[in-house]
Amino acid sequence: MPLILIANPKGGAGKSTLSTNVAGLFARRGHQVMLGDIDVQQSARSWLDLRPAGLPAIRSWEMGEGKAARPPKGVTHVVIDTPAAVPMSVLSTLIRDADRVVIPVQPSPFDLGATGRFVEQLREVAPAAMRQGRVGLVGMRVDERTRSAEHFQRFCENIQMTPITSLRDTQNYLHLAAHGLTLWDVGSSRVEKDLAQWQPLVAWLGEKASDQK
């Protein structure tokens, strides 16, 4: 069962945006997907409550009193959204079990600094995951026309990680999230540029190229 972990201790990095859209991708491909959320604010669960009936189903995890969260029966793919400042002891356990770890990062000095420290921690506590290429960076709200894009590129070079892709700064994600939707739930003409930027990440997650109309 593929488990995709979305992690970055910096708040506002774009974790929920990635988590919901990765879950939406898997659901659109016909997988039985669970979107888990270990954040006490339960942002992913709140988003699921907005999701219209009739769309490809995305399930939330089952919680029992005094029991660990577990995927619902029949689930084939799991996406886990993590909160800011999650303890490294918790993250290291999740990373050990994850097939892919996606680190979203915005190209601001504060985000890049925090993410750089996080990557160094991962090299210490999860060297196998780093060495095996199971950890990848995704640039969030990157405008290729600005200096911030250059800063992001230099950052990636400094930490010796090649980003999987960069996603542009657009209101599409905000507008879709407000209605419980993802890029994969609307016509491709509406989000064509965004879908193109997602293709490297789709491939990295082990899915085939999109056939969305």
N, C-alpha and C positions, 0 to 999 in steps of 0.2 A: 504494500500500500504506500504510494508516494506521499511523503510528508514534506510540505513546503513551509519553512519558517521565515517570517518577515521580521527583521530585528534591527534596531538601532536605539541606543539609550537616549538619543537626543529627541526631545519632544518636537512635534511638528515636522518630522522628516518626510512624511508621506507614507507611513506604514499602513494605515487603514485604506488609503487609496490603492496601494498595490495589493493588499490582502483581498479586498472585495473584488477587484478586477481579475486577479488570478483565479479566485473561486468562480467568478462568472465565466471565465475562459473554460475551465474544466466542466462546468455545468453545461455550457453550450455544446461541448464536444460529446456530451452524453454520459459523462462520468457521474457517479454518485458521490458528491462532494460535501464535505463538512467544513464549515468556517468556524474555527475555534478562536476564543478571545480570552487571554489570561489577564487582561486589563480589568481592574475593578470597575472602571467606568463602562465596560461592556459596549464599546463603540460599535464593534462589528455586530453584536446582537441587536442593537438599536437600528442599524442599517437593515438587517434582515427583516425587522418588523415593518419596514417601509416597502419591502419588495412585493410587487404586484403578483397576484395569483395568475397562473397560466404561463409564467416564465419558467425556464429550466430550474428545477429545484436546487436550492442550496440549504443544507441542514445545519442547525447549530448543534453543539455538543450536548450530551446528556450529563447532568450533574446530580450526584446523589449526596445526601448529607454525610459528611465524614469520608467520602470516597473521592478518588481521583477522577478527573474528567476522562471520558472514554468515547471513542467514536460510536455513533449509532450503528446498529446492525445493518450490514449491507453497504456501508461506505467504502469507496475504493480510493478516494483521494482526500487528503487532509491539508488544509491551509490554516496556519496558526498566526494570529496577529498578536504582537507583544507590546507591552506598555513601555513608556519612557522609564528610565532608571530601574529596569528589572535587574535583580541581583544576578551577578555573573554565575553564581552557583546554580541558579535556575536555568539560565541561558545555556550553560555548558552541557547540562543534561539534555535539553531540547536539541541542541546542535548535534550532539552525539547520535540522536535518533533520526535527525532530519536527512532527507535525500538531497535537498537543496536549501541553502540559506541565502535569502535576498536582503541586501542592505541598501535601503533607499537613502539618498543623501542629496541635500540641496546645496547649491554652490555659494553659500554665504560663509564668511570666515568662521563664524561660531559653529555652523554645522560641519564644516570641513575639519575643524580642529577636534571636535568631539568624536567625529567618525574615525579620524586618524588614530585617536587613542583607543577606540573600540577595536579597530583592526589589529592593533598591537596586542591588545588583551587576547583576542582570538588566536593569535599566533602562539600565545603562551598556553592557553587552556584548551584549544581545539586544533592542535597542529595537524592532525590527520585530515580534518575537514578542509583546512586551508591548502594543504599539500595536494589533496585529491581534486581540487577545483570545485568543491561543493559549495563554496561561498562566492557570491558575486555581487558587484556593485551596480546600482541603477541610479543614474542622475535624475533628479526630480526638478521640474520647473526650470529647465535649462534653456536659455535663449542663446542660440549659436551666434547671434549678432552682437553679443555683449561681452565685456571683459570677464564676467562671471564664468562664462563657458571656458575661457582660457585658464582661469583659476582652477576650475574643476579638472581640466586636463592635466595641469601641472601637479595637482593633488594626487591624481591617479598614478602619475609617473613616480612621484615621491614615495608612495606606499607600495609601488610595484604591483599594482593591480590594474588590469584592463577592464573598463566598465563593459557590462553586457550591452547596455543601450542607455540613451538619455531620452527623457520624456519632456516635451515642451510645456511651457507655462500657458495653460488654457483653462477657460471656465467650463469646458466640457465635463471634466471630472466632478467638479462641484455640482453642476446642474444635474448630472446623472445620479450622483450619490443622494441628492435631496429626494429622489423618487425611488430609491432602492434599486437603481439600475447600474449596469456596467457598459463598457464599450461594446460588449458582445450581444447586448440586448436591443440595439437600435440599428437602423440601416447604415451600411458602411459608408455611404456618401456623406453622412452627417459627421463621421469621425474618421474619415479616410487617412488624414495625416497621422492621427494617433495610432491607428491600427498598423500603419507602416513602421512606426517607431517601436511597436511592441513585437514585431516579428523576430528579432534576435532573442528576446526574452522567451517568447513562445518556444523557439527551438531549444534554448538552453534548458527549459523545463521538460523537454522530451516530447513536445507535441509537434504535429505536422503543421505545415504552412496553412494559414487561414483560408477557408473557402466561403467566408461570410459574404453575403450578397448586399 
